[in-house]
Protein backbone atom coordinates (compact mmCIF):
# COMPACT_ATOMS: atom_id res chain seq x y z
CA UNK A 1 0.00 0.00 0.00
CA UNK A 2 1.20 3.55 -0.72
CA UNK A 3 2.28 5.73 2.16
CA UNK A 4 -0.39 8.41 2.50
CA UNK A 5 -0.17 11.69 4.42
CA UNK A 6 -1.18 11.35 8.07
CA UNK A 7 -4.01 13.88 8.04
CA UNK A 8 -7.11 13.61 5.85
CA UNK A 9 -8.71 11.03 3.59
CA UNK A 10 -7.07 10.81 0.19
CA UNK A 11 -8.44 9.02 -2.86
CA UNK A 12 -6.16 10.16 -5.70
CA UNK A 13 -2.42 10.62 -6.14
CA UNK A 14 -0.98 12.66 -8.99
CA UNK A 15 2.73 12.25 -9.69
CA UNK A 16 4.30 14.65 -12.18
CA UNK A 17 7.75 14.03 -13.63
CA UNK A 18 9.40 16.99 -15.33
CA UNK A 19 12.73 18.54 -16.09
CA UNK A 20 14.61 21.11 -18.04
CA UNK A 21 17.94 22.77 -18.64
CA UNK A 22 17.39 25.65 -16.17
CA UNK A 23 14.85 27.27 -13.84
CA UNK A 24 13.21 29.19 -16.71
CA UNK A 25 12.57 26.00 -18.69
CA UNK A 26 11.84 23.41 -16.00
CA UNK A 27 8.63 22.28 -17.74
CA UNK A 28 10.24 20.75 -20.80
CA UNK A 29 8.96 17.18 -20.23
CA UNK A 30 5.68 17.22 -18.27
CA UNK A 31 4.59 13.62 -17.69
CA UNK A 32 1.73 13.15 -15.19
CA UNK A 33 0.58 9.89 -13.66
CA UNK A 34 -2.79 9.74 -11.88
CA UNK A 35 -3.46 6.92 -9.44
CA UNK A 36 -7.07 6.52 -8.29
CA UNK A 37 -8.42 4.60 -5.29
CA UNK A 38 -7.87 1.09 -6.71
CA UNK A 39 -4.21 1.83 -7.52
CA UNK A 40 -3.65 3.57 -4.20
CA UNK A 41 -4.92 0.51 -2.33
CA UNK A 42 -2.97 -1.98 -4.45
CA UNK A 43 0.36 -0.35 -5.34
CA UNK A 44 3.35 0.21 -3.10
CA UNK A 45 5.69 3.18 -2.88
CA UNK A 46 8.28 1.04 -4.68
CA UNK A 47 5.83 0.34 -7.55
CA UNK A 48 5.26 4.06 -8.11
CA UNK A 49 8.99 4.80 -7.82
CA UNK A 50 9.75 2.16 -10.47
CA UNK A 51 7.09 3.55 -12.85
CA UNK A 52 8.45 7.08 -12.42
CA UNK A 53 12.04 5.86 -12.90
CA UNK A 54 11.23 4.71 -16.45
CA UNK A 55 10.37 8.31 -17.42
CA UNK A 56 13.31 9.75 -15.48
CA UNK A 57 15.70 7.39 -17.28
CA UNK A 58 14.27 8.38 -20.67
CA UNK A 59 14.68 12.12 -19.95
CA UNK A 60 18.25 11.59 -18.73
CA UNK A 61 19.11 9.45 -21.78
CA UNK A 62 17.93 12.15 -24.18
CA UNK A 63 19.03 15.18 -22.15
CA UNK A 64 21.79 14.33 -19.64
CA UNK A 65 22.23 18.07 -19.00
CA UNK A 66 18.65 18.49 -17.64
CA UNK A 67 17.62 18.60 -13.99
CA UNK A 68 14.74 16.15 -13.41
CA UNK A 69 12.23 16.44 -10.59
CA UNK A 70 9.06 14.78 -9.28
CA UNK A 71 6.04 16.44 -7.67
CA UNK A 72 3.43 14.42 -5.76
CA UNK A 73 0.03 15.70 -4.73
CA UNK A 74 -2.82 13.91 -3.03
CA UNK A 75 -6.46 14.84 -3.45
CA UNK A 76 -9.63 13.92 -1.65
CA UNK A 77 -8.18 16.26 0.92
CA UNK A 78 -5.36 18.35 -0.43
CA UNK A 79 -1.70 17.66 0.28
CA UNK A 80 1.41 18.25 -1.81
CA UNK A 81 4.76 16.74 -0.96
CA UNK A 82 7.81 18.98 -1.44
CA UNK A 83 9.36 18.84 -4.92
CA UNK A 84 11.93 16.05 -5.14
CA UNK A 85 14.90 16.56 -7.45
CA UNK A 86 15.76 13.06 -8.68
CA UNK A 87 18.60 13.90 -11.06
CA UNK A 88 21.08 16.75 -11.34
CA UNK A 89 23.63 16.66 -14.14
CA UNK A 90 27.26 16.20 -13.08
CA UNK A 91 29.31 19.38 -12.86
CA UNK A 92 31.39 20.02 -16.01
C-alpha angles and dihedrals in degrees: 000000000000119000106250128196113272098239124060137010113281127193104169135044122197117195117189122193116196143150147168146174096268144354092278092056104034092129098067096119111028108182115168127192119194119199116192129197097287092052093043090054095044107035128074130219087255091055092054092044090053092049091050092046091063090061093041090053091050093051092048092048092054098035112022089170093062127099109230124204141176128217121194125194130176124208134193081075113014124257131148123193117220115271111272118212104212100177135025119179116248116262113263 
